[in-house]
Amino acid sequence: MSSALGFQTVWFGVLPLPDLLAADGDLGQRLVTVHVTLNYLLAALVVLHAAAAFKHHFVDRDDVLTRMLPGRRS
């Protein structure tokens, strides 16, 4: 996305990475849309996963969350 939009990508502010794509504004904007969509999808999956864990804990009253704690034995 950065390459298509004409921006140099620098890894941790130290190592400049080569451009993977030639500068192309239309492709860059499509990649921005894909990037934003995937970000919202990932956020929704995280929220859904947390909601399912809380459902197990508060509604089903099983020990799913307590089994995930470190140092706990079944």
All heavy atoms as a GROMACS GRO file, in nm:
protein
  571
    1MET      N    1   0.083  -0.118   0.000
    1MET     CA    2   0.000   0.000   0.000
    1MET      C    3   0.088   0.125   0.000
    1MET      O    4   0.066   0.216  -0.078
    1MET     CB    5  -0.091  -0.001   0.123
    1MET     CG    6  -0.177   0.120   0.139
    1MET     SD    7  -0.281   0.116   0.284
    1MET     CE    8  -0.164   0.150   0.412
    2SER      N    9   0.189   0.125   0.087
    2SER     CA   10   0.277   0.242   0.093
    2SER      C   11   0.353   0.260  -0.039
    2SER      O   12   0.368   0.372  -0.087
    2SER     CB   13   0.376   0.227   0.208
    2SER     OG   14   0.309   0.226   0.330
    3SER      N   15   0.400   0.150  -0.094
    3SER     CA   16   0.472   0.157  -0.221
    3SER      C   17   0.382   0.212  -0.331
    3SER      O   18   0.424   0.297  -0.411
    3SER     CB   19   0.522   0.019  -0.262
    3SER     OG   20   0.616  -0.030  -0.171
    4ALA      N   21   0.260   0.163  -0.338
    4ALA     CA   22   0.167   0.208  -0.441
    4ALA      C   23   0.132   0.356  -0.425
    4ALA      O   24   0.105   0.425  -0.522
    4ALA     CB   25   0.041   0.123  -0.440
    5LEU      N   26   0.133   0.404  -0.301
    5LEU     CA   27   0.101   0.545  -0.277
    5LEU      C   28   0.225   0.634  -0.288
    5LEU      O   29   0.215   0.756  -0.274
    5LEU     CB   30   0.037   0.562  -0.139
    5LEU     CG   31  -0.104   0.504  -0.126
    5LEU    CD1   32  -0.152   0.512   0.017
    5LEU    CD2   33  -0.200   0.574  -0.219
    6GLY      N   34   0.342   0.573  -0.310
    6GLY     CA   35   0.464   0.652  -0.329
    6GLY      C   36   0.537   0.686  -0.201
    6GLY      O   37   0.620   0.778  -0.201
    7PHE      N   38   0.510   0.616  -0.091
    7PHE     CA   39   0.579   0.641   0.036
    7PHE      C   40   0.686   0.536   0.058
    7PHE      O   41   0.665   0.417   0.033
    7PHE     CB   42   0.480   0.637   0.153
    7PHE     CG   43   0.379   0.746   0.150
    7PHE    CD1   44   0.247   0.719   0.119
    7PHE    CD2   45   0.416   0.877   0.176
    7PHE    CE1   46   0.153   0.818   0.116
    7PHE    CE2   47   0.322   0.978   0.174
    7PHE     CZ   48   0.190   0.948   0.144
    8GLN      N   49   0.800   0.578   0.109
    8GLN     CA   50   0.908   0.486   0.144
    8GLN      C   51   0.872   0.415   0.275
    8GLN      O   52   0.832   0.478   0.371
    8GLN     CB   53   1.039   0.563   0.162
    8GLN     CG   54   1.156   0.480   0.208
    8GLN     CD   55   1.207   0.387   0.099
    8GLN    OE1   56   1.217   0.427  -0.016
    8GLN    NE2   57   1.240   0.267   0.135
    9THR      N   58   0.885   0.284   0.278
    9THR     CA   59   0.861   0.207   0.399
    9THR      C   60   0.993   0.182   0.469
    9THR      O   61   1.089   0.135   0.408
    9THR     CB   62   0.795   0.071   0.365
    9THR    OG1   63   0.676   0.096   0.291
    9THR    CG2   64   0.762  -0.006   0.490
   10VAL      N   65   1.001   0.219   0.597
   10VAL     CA   66   1.124   0.204   0.674
   10VAL      C   67   1.093   0.114   0.794
   10VAL      O   68   1.002   0.142   0.872
   10VAL     CB   69   1.177   0.340   0.721
   10VAL    CG1   70   1.307   0.323   0.799
   10VAL    CG2   71   1.197   0.433   0.603
   11TRP      N   72   1.169   0.007   0.805
   11TRP     CA   73   1.148  -0.093   0.911
   11TRP      C   74   1.208  -0.043   1.040
   11TRP      O   75   1.329  -0.023   1.051
   11TRP     CB   76   1.211  -0.225   0.867
   11TRP     CG   77   1.179  -0.342   0.953
   11TRP    CD1   78   1.058  -0.388   0.986
   11TRP    CD2   79   1.272  -0.430   1.015
   11TRP    NE1   80   1.066  -0.499   1.064
   11TRP    CE2   81   1.198  -0.527   1.084
   11TRP    CE3   82   1.410  -0.435   1.018
   11TRP    CZ2   83   1.259  -0.628   1.157
   11TRP    CZ3   84   1.470  -0.536   1.091
   11TRP    CH2   85   1.394  -0.631   1.158
   12PHE      N   86   1.123  -0.020   1.141
   12PHE     CA   87   1.161   0.030   1.273
   12PHE      C   88   1.241   0.160   1.264
   12PHE      O   89   1.327   0.188   1.348
   12PHE     CB   90   1.241  -0.075   1.351
   12PHE     CG   91   1.158  -0.192   1.394
   12PHE    CD1   92   1.180  -0.316   1.339
   12PHE    CD2   93   1.057  -0.178   1.488
   12PHE    CE1   94   1.104  -0.426   1.377
   12PHE    CE2   95   0.981  -0.286   1.527
   12PHE     CZ   96   1.004  -0.410   1.471
   13GLY      N   97   1.218   0.238   1.161
   13GLY     CA   98   1.286   0.366   1.146
   13GLY      C   99   1.433   0.354   1.113
   13GLY      O  100   1.506   0.453   1.120
   14VAL      N  101   1.480   0.234   1.077
   14VAL     CA  102   1.622   0.212   1.055
   14VAL      C  103   1.651   0.164   0.914
   14VAL      O  104   1.736   0.219   0.844
   14VAL     CB  105   1.677   0.109   1.156
   14VAL    CG1  106   1.823   0.079   1.130
   14VAL    CG2  107   1.656   0.155   1.298
   15LEU      N  108   1.582   0.060   0.871
   15LEU     CA  109   1.614  -0.007   0.746
   15LEU      C  110   1.510   0.024   0.640
   15LEU      O  111   1.395  -0.019   0.653
   15LEU     CB  112   1.620  -0.159   0.771
   15LEU     CG  113   1.654  -0.246   0.652
   15LEU    CD1  114   1.796  -0.222   0.608
   15LEU    CD2  115   1.636  -0.393   0.688
   16PRO      N  116   1.546   0.099   0.537
   16PRO     CA  117   1.449   0.126   0.430
   16PRO      C  118   1.425  -0.001   0.348
   16PRO      O  119   1.518  -0.071   0.310
   16PRO     CB  120   1.516   0.234   0.346
   16PRO     CG  121   1.660   0.229   0.380
   16PRO     CD  122   1.673   0.168   0.515
   17LEU      N  123   1.299  -0.030   0.324
   17LEU     CA  124   1.262  -0.149   0.247
   17LEU      C  125   1.240  -0.110   0.101
   17LEU      O  126   1.194   0.000   0.072
   17LEU     CB  127   1.134  -0.210   0.305
   17LEU     CG  128   1.142  -0.257   0.450
   17LEU    CD1  129   1.006  -0.304   0.496
   17LEU    CD2  130   1.245  -0.365   0.466
   18PRO      N  131   1.272  -0.201   0.010
   18PRO     CA  132   1.250  -0.169  -0.132
   18PRO      C  133   1.100  -0.163  -0.164
   18PRO      O  134   1.019  -0.229  -0.099
   18PRO     CB  135   1.317  -0.285  -0.205
   18PRO     CG  136   1.320  -0.396  -0.108
   18PRO     CD  137   1.330  -0.334   0.029
   19ASP      N  138   1.068  -0.085  -0.264
   19ASP     CA  139   0.929  -0.076  -0.308
   19ASP      C  140   0.887  -0.207  -0.374
   19ASP      O  141   0.959  -0.262  -0.456
   19ASP     CB  142   0.911   0.039  -0.407
   19ASP     CG  143   0.921   0.174  -0.339
   19ASP    OD1  144   0.897   0.180  -0.217
   19ASP    OD2  145   0.952   0.272  -0.409
   20LEU      N  146   0.772  -0.257  -0.334
   20LEU     CA  147   0.721  -0.381  -0.391
   20LEU      C  148   0.637  -0.355  -0.515
   20LEU      O  149   0.619  -0.443  -0.598
   20LEU     CB  150   0.639  -0.457  -0.287
   20LEU     CG  151   0.715  -0.499  -0.162
   20LEU    CD1  152   0.620  -0.561  -0.062
   20LEU    CD2  153   0.827  -0.595  -0.197
   21LEU      N  154   0.580  -0.235  -0.523
   21LEU     CA  155   0.493  -0.198  -0.635
   21LEU      C  156   0.536  -0.062  -0.689
   21LEU      O  157   0.592   0.020  -0.616
   21LEU     CB  158   0.348  -0.188  -0.588
   21LEU     CG  159   0.285  -0.312  -0.529
   21LEU    CD1  160   0.151  -0.277  -0.464
   21LEU    CD2  161   0.265  -0.418  -0.635
   22ALA      N  162   0.509  -0.041  -0.815
   22ALA     CA  163   0.531   0.092  -0.872
   22ALA      C  164   0.423   0.186  -0.820
   22ALA      O  165   0.314   0.144  -0.780
   22ALA     CB  166   0.524   0.084  -1.025
   23ALA      N  167   0.455   0.314  -0.815
   23ALA     CA  168   0.358   0.413  -0.767
   23ALA      C  169   0.236   0.415  -0.859
   23ALA      O  170   0.247   0.430  -0.979
   23ALA     CB  171   0.422   0.551  -0.763
   24ASP      N  172   0.120   0.393  -0.797
   24ASP     CA  173  -0.007   0.390  -0.870
   24ASP      C  174  -0.116   0.433  -0.773
   24ASP      O  175  -0.151   0.359  -0.682
   24ASP     CB  176  -0.034   0.249  -0.925
   24ASP     CG  177  -0.162   0.238  -1.004
   24ASP    OD1  178  -0.236   0.338  -1.014
   24ASP    OD2  179  -0.190   0.129  -1.056
   25GLY      N  180  -0.166   0.553  -0.793
   25GLY     CA  181  -0.264   0.611  -0.700
   25GLY      C  182  -0.392   0.530  -0.688
   25GLY      O  183  -0.444   0.512  -0.578
   26ASP      N  184  -0.444   0.479  -0.800
   26ASP     CA  185  -0.569   0.401  -0.795
   26ASP      C  186  -0.550   0.271  -0.718
   26ASP      O  187  -0.632   0.236  -0.634
   26ASP     CB  188  -0.619   0.370  -0.936
   26ASP     CG  189  -0.667   0.494  -1.010
   26ASP    OD1  190  -0.708   0.590  -0.940
   26ASP    OD2  191  -0.664   0.493  -1.134
   27LEU      N  192  -0.440   0.201  -0.746
   27LEU     CA  193  -0.411   0.078  -0.674
   27LEU      C  194  -0.388   0.108  -0.526
   27LEU      O  195  -0.434   0.034  -0.439
   27LEU     CB  196  -0.289   0.008  -0.733
   27LEU     CG  197  -0.243  -0.119  -0.662
   27LEU    CD1  198  -0.352  -0.225  -0.663
   27LEU    CD2  199  -0.115  -0.171  -0.724
   28GLY      N  200  -0.319   0.216  -0.498
   28GLY     CA  201  -0.295   0.255  -0.359
   28GLY      C  202  -0.424   0.278  -0.283
   28GLY      O  203  -0.438   0.234  -0.168
   29GLN      N  204  -0.520   0.345  -0.346
   29GLN     CA  205  -0.648   0.370  -0.279
   29GLN      C  206  -0.726   0.241  -0.259
   29GLN      O  207  -0.792   0.223  -0.156
   29GLN     CB  208  -0.731   0.472  -0.358
   29GLN     CG  209  -0.674   0.612  -0.350
   29GLN     CD  210  -0.657   0.659  -0.207
   29GLN    OE1  211  -0.742   0.640  -0.122
   29GLN    NE2  212  -0.542   0.720  -0.180
   30ARG      N  213  -0.719   0.149  -0.355
   30ARG     CA  214  -0.785   0.019  -0.336
   30ARG      C  215  -0.721  -0.058  -0.222
   30ARG      O  216  -0.791  -0.122  -0.143
   30ARG     CB  217  -0.780  -0.063  -0.465
   30ARG     CG  218  -0.888  -0.022  -0.563
   30ARG     CD  219  -0.893  -0.116  -0.681
   30ARG     NE  220  -0.841  -0.036  -0.793
   30ARG     CZ  221  -0.753  -0.076  -0.882
   30ARG    NH1  222  -0.707  -0.198  -0.879
   30ARG    NH2  223  -0.712   0.004  -0.976
   31LEU      N  224  -0.588  -0.049  -0.211
   31LEU     CA  225  -0.520  -0.118  -0.103
   31LEU      C  226  -0.549  -0.054   0.033
   31LEU      O  227  -0.554  -0.123   0.135
   31LEU     CB  228  -0.369  -0.123  -0.130
   31LEU     CG  229  -0.328  -0.214  -0.245
   31LEU    CD1  230  -0.180  -0.198  -0.274
   31LEU    CD2  231  -0.363  -0.358  -0.217
   32VAL      N  232  -0.571   0.077   0.034
   32VAL     CA  233  -0.613   0.144   0.159
   32VAL      C  234  -0.748   0.089   0.202
   32VAL      O  235  -0.770   0.057   0.320
   32VAL     CB  236  -0.618   0.297   0.140
   32VAL    CG1  237  -0.693   0.363   0.256
   32VAL    CG2  238  -0.479   0.355   0.127
   33THR      N  239  -0.840   0.074   0.108
   33THR     CA  240  -0.972   0.019   0.139
   33THR      C  241  -0.962  -0.124   0.192
   33THR      O  242  -1.026  -0.159   0.292
   33THR     CB  243  -1.062   0.021   0.013
   33THR    OG1  244  -1.071   0.156  -0.033
   33THR    CG2  245  -1.201  -0.033   0.043
   34VAL      N  246  -0.879  -0.206   0.130
   34VAL     CA  247  -0.858  -0.343   0.177
   34VAL      C  248  -0.797  -0.342   0.318
   34VAL      O  249  -0.840  -0.417   0.406
   34VAL     CB  250  -0.767  -0.421   0.079
   34VAL    CG1  251  -0.722  -0.553   0.139
   34VAL    CG2  252  -0.838  -0.443  -0.053
   35HIS      N  253  -0.700  -0.254   0.340
   35HIS     CA  254  -0.633  -0.244   0.470
   35HIS      C  255  -0.731  -0.206   0.580
   35HIS      O  256  -0.734  -0.269   0.687
   35HIS     CB  257  -0.521  -0.140   0.459
   35HIS     CG  258  -0.430  -0.135   0.576
   35HIS    ND1  259  -0.325  -0.220   0.593
   35HIS    CD2  260  -0.429  -0.053   0.683
   35HIS    CE1  261  -0.263  -0.190   0.705
   35HIS    NE2  262  -0.324  -0.089   0.762
   36VAL      N  263  -0.813  -0.105   0.554
   36VAL     CA  264  -0.912  -0.060   0.654
   36VAL      C  265  -1.015  -0.170   0.680
   36VAL      O  266  -1.050  -0.197   0.795
   36VAL     CB  267  -0.978   0.071   0.608
   36VAL    CG1  268  -1.097   0.106   0.694
   36VAL    CG2  269  -0.876   0.184   0.609
   37THR      N  270  -1.062  -0.234   0.574
   37THR     CA  271  -1.161  -0.341   0.589
   37THR      C  272  -1.106  -0.456   0.672
   37THR      O  273  -1.173  -0.507   0.763
   37THR     CB  274  -1.206  -0.393   0.451
   37THR    OG1  275  -1.258  -0.283   0.376
   37THR    CG2  276  -1.310  -0.502   0.462
   38LEU      N  277  -0.983  -0.496   0.646
   38LEU     CA  278  -0.922  -0.604   0.723
   38LEU      C  279  -0.900  -0.564   0.868
   38LEU      O  280  -0.912  -0.647   0.959
   38LEU     CB  281  -0.791  -0.649   0.658
   38LEU     CG  282  -0.806  -0.724   0.526
   38LEU    CD1  283  -0.669  -0.752   0.466
   38LEU    CD2  284  -0.884  -0.852   0.544
   39ASN      N  285  -0.868  -0.435   0.893
   39ASN     CA  286  -0.853  -0.388   1.030
   39ASN      C  287  -0.985  -0.398   1.107
   39ASN      O  288  -0.988  -0.443   1.222
   39ASN     CB  289  -0.802  -0.244   1.034
   39ASN     CG  290  -0.653  -0.236   1.016
   39ASN    OD1  291  -0.580  -0.310   1.080
   39ASN    ND2  292  -0.609  -0.149   0.929
   40TYR      N  293  -1.094  -0.354   1.044
   40TYR     CA  294  -1.225  -0.364   1.109
   40TYR      C  295  -1.265  -0.509   1.130
   40TYR      O  296  -1.324  -0.545   1.234
   40TYR     CB  297  -1.332  -0.290   1.030
   40TYR     CG  298  -1.328  -0.141   1.051
   40TYR    CD1  299  -1.315  -0.054   0.944
   40TYR    CD2  300  -1.340  -0.086   1.179
   40TYR    CE1  301  -1.311   0.083   0.962
   40TYR    CE2  302  -1.337   0.051   1.198
   40TYR     CZ  303  -1.322   0.134   1.090
   40TYR     OH  304  -1.319   0.270   1.110
   41LEU      N  305  -1.235  -0.594   1.036
   41LEU     CA  306  -1.267  -0.736   1.049
   41LEU      C  307  -1.189  -0.798   1.166
   41LEU      O  308  -1.246  -0.873   1.246
   41LEU     CB  309  -1.236  -0.810   0.919
   41LEU     CG  310  -1.263  -0.960   0.918
   41LEU    CD1  311  -1.411  -0.989   0.942
   41LEU    CD2  312  -1.218  -1.020   0.785
   42LEU      N  313  -1.062  -0.767   1.177
   42LEU     CA  314  -0.982  -0.818   1.288
   42LEU      C  315  -1.035  -0.768   1.422
   42LEU      O  316  -1.047  -0.845   1.518
   42LEU     CB  317  -0.836  -0.779   1.271
   42LEU     CG  318  -0.741  -0.825   1.381
   42LEU    CD1  319  -0.738  -0.976   1.392
   42LEU    CD2  320  -0.603  -0.769   1.358
   43ALA      N  321  -1.069  -0.641   1.430
   43ALA     CA  322  -1.125  -0.585   1.554
   43ALA      C  323  -1.256  -0.653   1.590
   43ALA      O  324  -1.281  -0.686   1.707
   43ALA     CB  325  -1.145  -0.434   1.540
   44ALA      N  326  -1.341  -0.678   1.491
   44ALA     CA  327  -1.468  -0.746   1.516
   44ALA      C  328  -1.446  -0.888   1.565
   44ALA      O  329  -1.515  -0.936   1.656
   44ALA     CB  330  -1.554  -0.747   1.390
   45LEU      N  331  -1.348  -0.958   1.509
   45LEU     CA  332  -1.318  -1.094   1.554
   45LEU      C  333  -1.266  -1.096   1.697
   45LEU      O  334  -1.301  -1.185   1.775
   45LEU     CB  335  -1.219  -1.161   1.460
   45LEU     CG  336  -1.273  -1.199   1.324
   45LEU    CD1  337  -1.159  -1.251   1.234
   45LEU    CD2  338  -1.381  -1.304   1.337
   46VAL      N  339  -1.185  -0.997   1.734
   46VAL     CA  340  -1.134  -0.989   1.872
   46VAL      C  341  -1.250  -0.964   1.968
   46VAL      O  342  -1.260  -1.029   2.074
   46VAL     CB  343  -1.027  -0.879   1.883
   46VAL    CG1  344  -0.995  -0.848   2.028
   46VAL    CG2  345  -0.901  -0.920   1.809
   47VAL      N  346  -1.340  -0.873   1.934
   47VAL     CA  347  -1.456  -0.844   2.019
   47VAL      C  348  -1.546  -0.967   2.030
   47VAL      O  349  -1.592  -1.002   2.139
   47VAL     CB  350  -1.533  -0.722   1.966
   47VAL    CG1  351  -1.668  -0.707   2.034
   47VAL    CG2  352  -1.450  -0.596   1.983
   48LEU      N  353  -1.570  -1.034   1.919
   48LEU     CA  354  -1.653  -1.154   1.920
   48LEU      C  355  -1.589  -1.264   2.005
   48LEU      O  356  -1.658  -1.332   2.081
   48LEU     CB  357  -1.675  -1.203   1.777
   48LEU     CG  358  -1.766  -1.323   1.758
   48LEU    CD1  359  -1.908  -1.288   1.804
   48LEU    CD2  360  -1.768  -1.365   1.612
   49HIS      N  361  -1.460  -1.280   1.995
   49HIS     CA  362  -1.389  -1.381   2.073
   49HIS      C  363  -1.399  -1.351   2.223
   49HIS      O  364  -1.425  -1.441   2.305
   49HIS     CB  365  -1.243  -1.387   2.029
   49HIS     CG  366  -1.167  -1.501   2.085
   49HIS    ND1  367  -1.177  -1.628   2.035
   49HIS    CD2  368  -1.080  -1.507   2.187
   49HIS    CE1  369  -1.099  -1.708   2.104
   49HIS    NE2  370  -1.039  -1.638   2.198
   50ALA      N  371  -1.379  -1.225   2.260
   50ALA     CA  372  -1.391  -1.186   2.401
   50ALA      C  373  -1.534  -1.204   2.450
   50ALA      O  374  -1.556  -1.252   2.562
   50ALA     CB  375  -1.347  -1.041   2.419
   51ALA      N  376  -1.633  -1.170   2.367
   51ALA     CA  377  -1.773  -1.189   2.406
   51ALA      C  378  -1.804  -1.336   2.428
   51ALA      O  379  -1.876  -1.372   2.522
   51ALA     CB  380  -1.865  -1.130   2.299
   52ALA      N  381  -1.750  -1.423   2.344
   52ALA     CA  382  -1.773  -1.567   2.362
   52ALA      C  383  -1.709  -1.616   2.491
   52ALA      O  384  -1.767  -1.698   2.563
   52ALA     CB  385  -1.717  -1.644   2.242
   53ALA      N  386  -1.590  -1.565   2.525
   53ALA     CA  387  -1.526  -1.605   2.650
   53ALA      C  388  -1.609  -1.559   2.771
   53ALA      O  389  -1.628  -1.636   2.866
   53ALA     CB  390  -1.385  -1.547   2.657
   54PHE      N  391  -1.659  -1.436   2.765
   54PHE     CA  392  -1.743  -1.387   2.876
   54PHE      C  393  -1.875  -1.463   2.883
   54PHE      O  394  -1.927  -1.487   2.992
   54PHE     CB  395  -1.768  -1.238   2.863
   54PHE     CG  396  -1.646  -1.155   2.896
   54PHE    CD1  397  -1.604  -1.055   2.810
   54PHE    CD2  398  -1.574  -1.177   3.012
   54PHE    CE1  399  -1.492  -0.979   2.838
   54PHE    CE2  400  -1.461  -1.102   3.042
   54PHE     CZ  401  -1.421  -1.002   2.956
   55LYS      N  402  -1.930  -1.503   2.771
   55LYS     CA  403  -2.052  -1.583   2.770
   55LYS      C  404  -2.028  -1.716   2.840
   55LYS      O  405  -2.109  -1.762   2.921
   55LYS     CB  406  -2.100  -1.605   2.627
   55LYS     CG  407  -2.227  -1.685   2.615
   55LYS     CD  408  -2.198  -1.812   2.542
   55LYS     CE  409  -2.322  -1.898   2.530
   55LYS     NZ  410  -2.287  -2.038   2.521
   56HIS      N  411  -1.915  -1.779   2.810
   56HIS     CA  412  -1.882  -1.904   2.879
   56HIS      C  413  -1.869  -1.883   3.029
   56HIS      O  414  -1.911  -1.968   3.107
   56HIS     CB  415  -1.751  -1.962   2.824
   56HIS     CG  416  -1.769  -2.048   2.704
   56HIS    ND1  417  -1.807  -2.179   2.712
   56HIS    CD2  418  -1.755  -2.019   2.572
   56HIS    CE1  419  -1.814  -2.229   2.590
   56HIS    NE2  420  -1.784  -2.134   2.503
   57HIS      N  421  -1.809  -1.771   3.068
   57HIS     CA  422  -1.785  -1.747   3.210
   57HIS      C  423  -1.912  -1.709   3.285
   57HIS      O  424  -1.937  -1.762   3.393
   57HIS     CB  425  -1.681  -1.636   3.226
   57HIS     CG  426  -1.638  -1.615   3.367
   57HIS    ND1  427  -1.558  -1.704   3.434
   57HIS    CD2  428  -1.665  -1.515   3.454
   57HIS    CE1  429  -1.537  -1.659   3.556
   57HIS    NE2  430  -1.601  -1.544   3.571
   58PHE      N  431  -1.993  -1.618   3.228
   58PHE     CA  432  -2.107  -1.565   3.302
   58PHE      C  433  -2.238  -1.637   3.274
   58PHE      O  434  -2.323  -1.645   3.362
   58PHE     CB  435  -2.123  -1.415   3.274
   58PHE     CG  436  -2.010  -1.332   3.328
   58PHE    CD1  437  -1.924  -1.267   3.243
   58PHE    CD2  438  -1.991  -1.321   3.465
   58PHE    CE1  439  -1.820  -1.191   3.294
   58PHE    CE2  440  -1.888  -1.245   3.517
   58PHE     CZ  441  -1.801  -1.180   3.430
   59VAL      N  442  -2.258  -1.688   3.154
   59VAL     CA  443  -2.385  -1.753   3.119
   59VAL      C  444  -2.375  -1.904   3.141
   59VAL      O  445  -2.457  -1.963   3.212
   59VAL     CB  446  -2.426  -1.721   2.974
   59VAL    CG1  447  -2.552  -1.797   2.935
   59VAL    CG2  448  -2.446  -1.571   2.956
   60ASP      N  449  -2.275  -1.966   3.080
   60ASP     CA  450  -2.260  -2.111   3.092
   60ASP      C  451  -2.199  -2.152   3.226
   60ASP      O  452  -2.213  -2.266   3.268
   60ASP     CB  453  -2.172  -2.166   2.979
   60ASP     CG  454  -2.233  -2.144   2.842
   60ASP    OD1  455  -2.355  -2.118   2.834
   60ASP    OD2  456  -2.158  -2.153   2.743
   61ARG      N  457  -2.130  -2.058   3.290
   61ARG     CA  458  -2.064  -2.081   3.419
   61ARG      C  459  -1.971  -2.202   3.416
   61ARG      O  460  -1.967  -2.282   3.508
   61ARG     CB  461  -2.166  -2.093   3.531
   61ARG     CG  462  -2.252  -1.971   3.547
   61ARG     CD  463  -2.301  -1.957   3.690
   61ARG     NE  464  -2.389  -1.843   3.703
   61ARG     CZ  465  -2.345  -1.720   3.732
   61ARG    NH1  466  -2.219  -1.697   3.747
   61ARG    NH2  467  -2.430  -1.622   3.744
   62ASP      N  468  -1.895  -2.213   3.306
   62ASP     CA  469  -1.794  -2.318   3.302
   62ASP      C  470  -1.657  -2.257   3.332
   62ASP      O  471  -1.646  -2.139   3.362
   62ASP     CB  472  -1.797  -2.394   3.168
   62ASP     CG  473  -1.781  -2.304   3.048
   62ASP    OD1  474  -1.737  -2.189   3.065
   62ASP    OD2  475  -1.811  -2.349   2.937
   63ASP      N  476  -1.554  -2.337   3.329
   63ASP     CA  477  -1.423  -2.291   3.375
   63ASP      C  478  -1.327  -2.258   3.260
   63ASP      O  479  -1.206  -2.270   3.274
   63ASP     CB  480  -1.360  -2.395   3.466
   63ASP     CG  481  -1.333  -2.527   3.395
   63ASP    OD1  482  -1.393  -2.551   3.289
   63ASP    OD2  483  -1.252  -2.606   3.447
   64VAL      N  484  -1.381  -2.210   3.148
   64VAL     CA  485  -1.296  -2.180   3.033
   64VAL      C  486  -1.195  -2.071   3.066
   64VAL      O  487  -1.076  -2.085   3.038
   64VAL     CB  488  -1.383  -2.140   2.911
   64VAL    CG1  489  -1.297  -2.085   2.799
   64VAL    CG2  490  -1.462  -2.258   2.862
   65LEU      N  491  -1.238  -1.963   3.128
   65LEU     CA  492  -1.146  -1.853   3.159
   65LEU      C  493  -1.046  -1.893   3.267
   65LEU      O  494  -0.929  -1.858   3.258
   65LEU     CB  495  -1.223  -1.729   3.202
   65LEU     CG  496  -1.295  -1.654   3.092
   65LEU    CD1  497  -1.370  -1.535   3.149
   65LEU    CD2  498  -1.199  -1.608   2.986
   66THR      N  499  -1.089  -1.965   3.367
   66THR     CA  500  -0.996  -2.003   3.474
   66THR      C  501  -0.894  -2.105   3.425
   66THR      O  502  -0.781  -2.107   3.473
   66THR     CB  503  -1.071  -2.060   3.596
   66THR    OG1  504  -1.152  -2.169   3.555
   66THR    CG2  505  -1.156  -1.954   3.660
   67ARG      N  506  -0.928  -2.186   3.327
   67ARG     CA  507  -0.830  -2.281   3.270
   67ARG      C  508  -0.720  -2.209   3.193
   67ARG      O  509  -0.613  -2.265   3.175
   67ARG     CB  510  -0.899  -2.382   3.179
   67ARG     CG  511  -0.980  -2.485   3.255
   67ARG     CD  512  -1.030  -2.592   3.162
   67ARG     NE  513  -1.120  -2.531   3.064
   67ARG     CZ  514  -1.164  -2.590   2.954
   67ARG    NH1  515  -1.122  -2.711   2.924
   67ARG    NH2  516  -1.246  -2.530   2.872
   68MET      N  517  -0.746  -2.087   3.148
   68MET     CA  518  -0.645  -2.013   3.073
   68MET      C  519  -0.545  -1.941   3.161
   68MET      O  520  -0.442  -1.895   3.114
   68MET     CB  521  -0.713  -1.912   2.981
   68MET     CG  522  -0.783  -1.974   2.863
   68MET     SD  523  -0.836  -1.849   2.748
   68MET     CE  524  -1.007  -1.836   2.790
   69LEU      N  525  -0.574  -1.927   3.289
   69LEU     CA  526  -0.484  -1.856   3.379
   69LEU      C  527  -0.357  -1.936   3.400
   69LEU      O  528  -0.360  -2.060   3.416
   69LEU     CB  529  -0.553  -1.831   3.514
   69LEU     CG  530  -0.670  -1.735   3.511
   69LEU    CD1  531  -0.737  -1.731   3.647
   69LEU    CD2  532  -0.624  -1.597   3.471
   70PRO      N  533  -0.241  -1.869   3.404
   70PRO     CA  534  -0.116  -1.941   3.427
   70PRO      C  535  -0.108  -1.994   3.569
   70PRO      O  536  -0.158  -1.933   3.664
   70PRO     CB  537  -0.010  -1.837   3.401
   70PRO     CG  538  -0.077  -1.706   3.416
   70PRO     CD  539  -0.221  -1.727   3.383
   71GLY      N  540  -0.048  -2.110   3.585
   71GLY     CA  541  -0.028  -2.168   3.717
   71GLY      C  542  -0.147  -2.242   3.773
   71GLY      O  543  -0.141  -2.294   3.884
   72ARG      N  544  -0.255  -2.250   3.700
   72ARG     CA  545  -0.374  -2.321   3.746
   72ARG      C  546  -0.370  -2.465   3.701
   72ARG      O  547  -0.330  -2.495   3.590
   72ARG     CB  548  -0.502  -2.256   3.693
   72ARG     CG  549  -0.525  -2.116   3.737
   72ARG     CD  550  -0.587  -2.116   3.874
   72ARG     NE  551  -0.608  -1.980   3.917
   72ARG     CZ  552  -0.705  -1.946   3.998
   72ARG    NH1  553  -0.791  -2.035   4.040
   72ARG    NH2  554  -0.717  -1.823   4.037
   73ARG      N  555  -0.410  -2.554   3.786
   73ARG     CA  556  -0.418  -2.696   3.751
   73ARG      C  557  -0.565  -2.736   3.744
   73ARG      O  558  -0.648  -2.690   3.820
   73ARG     CB  559  -0.350  -2.782   3.858
   73ARG     CG  560  -0.205  -2.747   3.880
   73ARG     CD  561  -0.119  -2.836   3.798
   73ARG     NE  562   0.020  -2.809   3.831
   73ARG     CZ  563   0.114  -2.805   3.740
   73ARG    NH1  564   0.088  -2.828   3.616
   73ARG    NH2  565   0.237  -2.779   3.775
   74SER      N  566  -0.597  -2.824   3.652
   74SER     CA  567  -0.737  -2.869   3.636
   74SER      C  568  -0.776  -2.964   3.746
   74SER      O  569  -0.705  -3.048   3.789
   74SER     CB  570  -0.756  -2.936   3.502
   74SER     OG  571  -0.736  -2.844   3.399
   0.00000   0.00000   0.00000
